[in-house]
Amino acid sequence: MGKLTRRARAKADYLTFVGSGEWPVAVSAIGVVLGVVTVLPSAFGVVLSIVALALGIVTLVRDVRLLRRRWAGYEFTAIAAPFPTAELPPPPAYPGAEYLAVPARGTALLSTAIDTALSEETFGITVAEEPYRLPPKLKATAPHVLPLRARGRLLFNGPIVGMRGEPLPVTGARPAPIVLHRARFFDAVCSNELASLRITSTATGAEYDLRREELADSAGALRTLAGSSLADLVGVSTIAFTTDGKLVAVRQSARNSVSGLLLAPSGSGSLEPRDLRTAEGGERRLLHTAVAAGMERELREESGVSADEITSTRLTGFARWMERGAKPEFFGVTTLSVDSSTLAERRPRGAERLYSAGVTMLNVDLAEIGHALSSGTALPDALPARLRDDGSLPLLLCLRAAALAQVRQSDEKTR
């Protein structure tokens, strides 16, 4: 896909998403066009056609003015301060949950009990029949937010999967299936991504803070995913290790809208509807297999790994990324059947070439990191300097989850 084609697709996605809520303007524009077409081919009914055309133009001009006035009614400013975790306690349903803030990267809500449950329990999934619908008050921000988020980058309104449930540990019963829903990327931009913006009405000066309006429940705690009204796209990230023990890290380009120019996991992105189906076209019914499929797809696209070079992928952790509207994030570890020298020259595939600048092989000792974390060392300080300085939040959390999972596994073997 050439640059011109990609730009045209991104622009078409934007106009379609924004225009879907402004159909009266589109109808007026169509009326004007039809009036012109009617006048040109024949003199019959010229007077009526000219009148219709004039009325259409008047209506269109009025609607466009009203539209521009409505779109110009808000000011958007970025929130640079750390996420106010003290004002938003974790959901009571999350056992032992705590916030982890990494300076200049972000804040995550973590729970060791949930991470353990992912490795010990099987969670089913079910897909809602109706796709996610963005609330009107959030969709109204699209004309402002989408260009602001793009900032010279290309944003495509691709299909994603959101989540309406959590992988909580249960005792004595099989967990209820977690509800997933189909959505589009722009739904997430106009809901979850508003958490890092302050929206002010130019007419009244009133401020809209999504963190307080949408993330907090009636008791003032963070809403569970089951009680959320946001798109809550499911993030999937995995770290892959070669046969000679090297970690594959992806160098993100400046075009990446999140964590640009930082090191990313070997495969990192969002769960998509195609990940919910098997290669034979059947439906995946387990959370583990669907999430692992998404991780491996992202790994193939971003790191240039082929399907037959992937040995296995296992889930190691779960978090909610607070600066991104507390969206769910899953982490995993993938073992490969290829060495680092073979993989070092690979390049990202397809559209991922816009966002990934290639791979970097790093020496990482998960056992050492795990013991450091278990002894109370803070996450950034437990990592090698390159990862501590250049690692994105998903990469840091991936390493944390994998290292602690390895410690738990070692402890179980010594019992």
C-alpha positions in Angstrom: 0.0 0.0 0.0 1.6 3.3 -1.1 1.8 6.5 1.0 -0.9 8.1 -1.1 -3.3 5.2 -0.6 -2.6 5.0 3.1 -3.3 8.7 3.5 -6.5 8.4 1.5 -7.7 5.5 3.6 -6.9 7.3 6.9 -8.7 10.4 5.7 -11.7 8.4 4.5 -11.9 6.6 7.9 -11.9 10.0 9.7 -14.6 11.6 7.4 -16.8 8.5 7.6 -16.6 8.4 11.4 -17.2 12.1 11.9 -19.8 12.4 9.2 -21.9 9.5 10.5 -23.3 11.8 13.2 -23.7 14.8 11.0 -26.1 13.4 8.3 -28.2 16.5 7.9 -25.2 18.4 6.5 -24.5 15.5 4.2 -28.2 15.5 3.0 -28.0 19.2 2.3 -24.8 18.7 0.3 -26.5 15.9 -1.7 -29.4 18.2 -2.4 -27.2 20.9 -3.8 -25.4 18.4 -6.1 -28.7 16.9 -7.3 -29.9 20.4 -8.0 -26.9 21.1 -10.2 -27.2 17.8 -12.0 -30.9 18.6 -12.7 -30.2 22.0 -14.2 -27.5 20.9 -16.5 -29.0 18.3 -18.9 -32.3 19.9 -19.7 -34.3 23.2 -19.7 -37.4 21.4 -18.5 -38.3 22.5 -15.0 -35.4 24.9 -14.9 -37.2 27.4 -12.6 -38.1 24.7 -10.1 -34.6 23.3 -10.2 -33.0 26.7 -9.6 -35.3 27.3 -6.6 -34.5 23.9 -5.2 -30.8 24.5 -5.7 -31.0 27.9 -4.0 -32.9 26.5 -1.0 -30.3 23.7 -0.8 -27.4 26.1 -0.8 -29.0 28.3 2.0 -29.7 25.2 4.1 -26.2 23.8 3.6 -24.6 27.2 4.5 -26.7 27.4 7.7 -25.9 23.8 8.7 -22.2 24.2 8.1 -22.1 27.4 10.2 -24.0 25.6 13.0 -21.6 22.7 12.7 -18.5 24.8 12.9 -19.9 26.7 15.8 -20.6 23.5 17.7 -17.2 22.0 16.9 -15.5 25.2 18.0 -17.2 25.1 21.4 -14.5 23.2 23.3 -10.9 23.6 24.1 -8.6 20.6 24.6 -5.4 20.6 26.7 -3.2 17.7 27.6 -2.9 16.7 31.2 0.8 16.4 32.1 0.4 15.6 35.8 0.7 12.0 37.0 -2.6 10.1 37.1 -4.4 10.9 40.4 -4.4 7.4 41.9 -5.1 8.7 45.4 -8.5 10.1 44.2 -9.6 6.8 42.5 -9.1 3.7 44.7 -9.0 0.3 42.9 -12.2 -1.6 42.5 -13.0 -3.6 45.7 -13.5 -6.7 43.5 -9.8 -6.7 42.6 -7.9 -8.7 45.2 -4.7 -7.0 46.5 -4.8 -4.4 43.7 -2.2 -1.6 43.7 -1.1 1.2 41.4 2.3 1.2 39.8 3.4 4.6 38.5 6.5 4.7 36.2 7.7 8.2 35.6 7.4 9.5 32.1 5.7 6.2 31.0 2.4 5.8 32.8 0.4 4.3 35.5 -1.0 0.7 35.7 -3.4 -1.0 38.1 -2.0 -4.4 39.0 -3.1 -7.4 41.0 -0.8 -10.4 41.8 -3.9 -12.5 42.5 -5.3 -11.8 39.1 -2.0 -12.7 37.4 -1.9 -16.0 39.4 -5.5 -16.7 38.3 -4.6 -16.3 34.7 -2.0 -19.0 35.0 -4.1 -21.4 37.1 -7.7 -21.0 35.9 -9.5 -21.2 32.5 -11.7 -18.3 31.6 -14.3 -18.6 28.9 -15.4 -15.8 26.6 -18.6 -14.8 24.8 -19.0 -12.1 22.2 -21.9 -9.6 22.5 -24.3 -9.7 19.6 -24.4 -5.9 19.3 -21.3 -3.9 18.5 -20.1 -1.2 20.9 -21.9 2.1 20.4 -20.0 5.3 21.4 -22.2 7.5 23.7 -23.2 10.6 21.8 -21.5 13.0 24.2 -18.2 11.2 23.5 -18.7 10.9 19.8 -19.2 14.7 19.6 -15.5 15.1 20.5 -14.4 13.3 17.3 -13.8 16.4 15.2 -11.4 17.7 17.8 -9.8 14.6 19.2 -9.0 12.7 16.0 -6.9 15.5 14.4 -5.3 16.2 17.8 -4.3 12.5 18.3 -3.1 12.2 14.7 -0.6 15.1 14.8 0.9 14.2 11.4 0.4 10.4 12.0 -1.9 8.2 10.1 -4.9 6.8 12.1 -7.0 4.0 10.7 -10.4 3.1 12.0 -9.7 -0.6 12.1 -11.7 -3.3 14.0 -10.9 -4.0 17.6 -12.3 -6.0 20.5 -13.3 -4.5 23.8 -13.9 -6.1 27.2 -16.8 -6.2 29.7 -15.5 -8.3 32.5 -12.4 -9.2 34.4 -10.3 -12.4 34.9 -10.9 -12.4 38.7 -10.0 -15.4 40.8 -12.9 -17.5 42.1 -13.1 -20.2 44.7 -15.0 -23.4 44.3 -16.7 -22.5 41.0 -15.8 -22.1 37.3 -15.5 -18.4 36.4 -18.4 -17.0 34.4 -17.5 -16.2 30.7 -16.0 -12.8 30.1 -18.1 -10.7 27.7 -16.2 -9.2 24.7 -17.6 -6.7 22.2 -16.6 -5.6 18.7 -15.7 -1.9 18.2 -13.6 0.3 16.0 -10.3 2.1 16.8 -11.9 5.6 16.7 -14.3 4.4 19.4 -11.4 4.0 21.7 -9.8 7.3 20.7 -13.0 9.1 21.5 -13.5 7.3 24.8 -10.5 5.8 26.6 -8.0 8.2 25.1 -9.8 11.2 26.5 -8.5 10.3 29.9 -5.3 12.3 29.2 -7.2 15.4 28.0 -8.9 18.2 29.8 -12.0 19.4 27.9 -13.3 22.9 28.6 -16.4 24.6 27.2 -15.5 27.9 25.6 -19.0 29.2 26.4 -19.3 28.4 30.1 -15.8 27.5 31.2 -17.1 24.2 32.5 -14.6 21.4 32.5 -15.2 17.8 31.5 -12.8 15.3 33.1 -13.4 11.8 31.9 -11.4 10.4 34.8 -14.0 11.6 37.2 -17.1 11.4 34.9 -16.5 8.0 33.4 -13.9 6.0 35.4 -15.3 6.5 38.9 -18.3 4.5 40.2 -20.9 5.8 42.6 -18.7 5.1 45.5 -15.7 7.0 44.0 -13.7 3.9 43.2 -12.5 2.8 39.7 -15.2 1.2 37.7 -14.8 -2.4 36.8 -14.7 -3.2 33.1 -18.1 -4.8 33.5 -19.5 -1.4 34.6 -17.7 0.8 32.1 -19.2 2.8 29.3 -15.9 3.1 27.3 -14.7 1.1 24.4 -12.0 -0.6 26.6 -10.0 -2.1 23.7 -8.0 -5.1 24.8 -4.3 -4.6 24.7 -2.1 -7.6 24.0 1.7 -7.7 24.5 4.2 -10.5 24.5 8.0 -10.7 24.9 9.7 -13.3 22.7 12.9 -15.1 23.4 15.1 -16.7 20.8 16.8 -20.1 21.1 20.0 -18.4 22.3 18.1 -16.6 25.0 17.9 -13.1 23.5 14.9 -10.8 24.1 13.4 -9.4 20.9 12.4 -5.8 21.4 10.8 -3.6 18.8 12.0 -0.1 18.1 9.0 2.1 17.6 9.0 4.9 15.1 8.0 8.5 15.7 4.7 7.7 13.9 3.5 5.5 16.7 0.7 7.4 18.5 1.6 5.7 21.9 5.1 5.4 23.3 6.8 6.7 20.1 10.6 6.1 19.8 10.6 3.8 22.8 11.3 0.1 22.9 8.1 -2.0 22.7 7.4 -5.7 23.4 8.2 -8.2 20.6 4.5 -8.0 19.7 2.1 -5.4 21.0 -1.2 -4.0 19.9 -4.9 -4.6 20.2 -7.1 -7.7 20.1 -9.0 -7.9 16.8 -12.1 -9.8 15.8 -10.0 -12.1 13.6 -8.2 -13.3 16.8 -11.5 -14.7 18.0 -11.6 -17.3 15.2 -9.4 -20.3 14.6 -7.6 -20.9 11.4 -10.4 -23.2 10.4 -13.0 -20.5 10.9 -14.4 -21.8 14.2 -14.9 -19.6 17.3 -12.4 -19.5 20.1 -14.2 -20.0 23.4 -11.3 -19.4 25.8 -9.7 -16.1 26.8 -6.2 -17.6 26.9 -6.3 -18.9 23.3 -7.9 -15.7 21.9 -5.4 -13.4 23.7 -2.5 -15.6 22.7 -3.6 -15.5 19.1 -3.6 -11.7 19.2 -0.2 -11.7 20.7 1.3 -14.0 18.1 -0.3 -12.0 15.3 1.2 -8.8 16.5 4.5 -10.6 16.9 4.5 -11.8 13.3 3.6 -8.4 12.0 6.0 -6.3 14.1 9.0 -8.6 14.5 8.9 -10.5 11.2 8.6 -13.9 12.9 6.8 -16.6 10.8 4.1 -18.8 12.3 6.3 -21.9 12.2 9.0 -20.2 14.3 6.6 -19.7 17.2 6.9 -22.6 19.7 4.4 -21.5 22.4 2.9 -18.4 24.1 1.6 -18.3 27.7 -0.2 -15.6 29.6 1.6 -14.1 32.5 -0.2 -11.0 33.6 -3.0 -8.4 33.5 -3.2 -4.7 34.1 -5.3 -1.6 33.4 -3.5 1.4 31.8 -4.9 4.4 33.6 -3.7 7.2 31.3 -5.6 5.4 28.5 -8.9 5.3 30.3 -8.0 2.2 32.4 -8.1 0.0 29.4 -7.3 -3.7 29.9 -3.8 -5.0 29.0 -2.7 -8.7 28.9 0.9 -9.8 28.9 2.6 -13.0 27.8 5.9 -14.8 27.0 6.6 -16.5 23.7 9.4 -19.0 23.0 10.8 -19.1 19.4 12.6 -21.8 17.4 14.9 -19.4 15.7 18.1 -17.7 17.0 18.9 -14.0 17.3 21.2 -13.8 14.3 18.5 -15.1 12.0 15.9 -12.8 13.4 18.0 -9.6 13.6 17.6 -8.7 9.9 13.9 -9.2 9.8 11.6 -6.2 9.1 8.0 -5.5 10.2 5.3 -6.5 7.7 2.6 -4.6 5.9 1.3 -1.4 7.5 3.4 -2.0 10.6 6.4 -0.7 8.7 5.0 2.8 9.4 5.2 2.3 13.2 8.1 -0.1 13.7 11.7 0.7 12.9 13.1 -2.9 13.3 14.1 -5.2 16.1 16.8 -5.1 18.8 18.2 -8.1 20.6 18.8 -7.7 24.3 20.3 -9.8 27.1 17.7 -10.2 29.9 17.7 -12.5 32.9 14.1 -13.0 34.0 15.1 -14.9 37.1 17.3 -12.1 38.3 14.6 -9.5 37.6 12.1 -11.6 39.4 14.2 -12.0 42.5 14.9 -8.3 42.6 11.2 -7.5 42.3 10.3 -10.1 45.0 12.8 -8.5 47.4 11.1 -5.1 47.0 13.1 -3.4 44.3 11.0 -1.0 42.2 10.2 -2.0 38.7 12.5 0.4 36.7 15.4 -0.2 39.1 15.2 -4.0 38.7 15.8 -3.8 34.9 19.0 -3.4 32.8 19.9 0.2 32.0 18.7 0.1 28.3 15.3 -1.2 29.3 15.0 1.1 32.3 15.8 4.2 30.1 14.1 3.3 26.8 11.4 0.7 27.6 7.7 1.6 27.0 5.2 0.9 29.7 3.9 -2.3 28.0 7.4 -3.6 27.7 8.2 -2.9 31.4 5.0 -4.5 32.5 5.6 -7.5 30.2 9.0 -8.1 31.8 7.6 -7.6 35.3 4.8 -10.2 34.7 7.1 -12.7 33.1 9.8 -12.4 35.8 7.3 -12.8 38.7 5.6 -15.7 36.9 9.0 -17.4 36.7 9.6 -16.9 40.4 6.2 -18.4 41.2 6.9 -21.3 39.0 10.3 -21.9 40.7 8.7 -21.7 44.1 6.1 -24.3 43.2 8.8 -26.7 42.0 10.7 -26.4 45.3 7.7 -27.1 47.5 
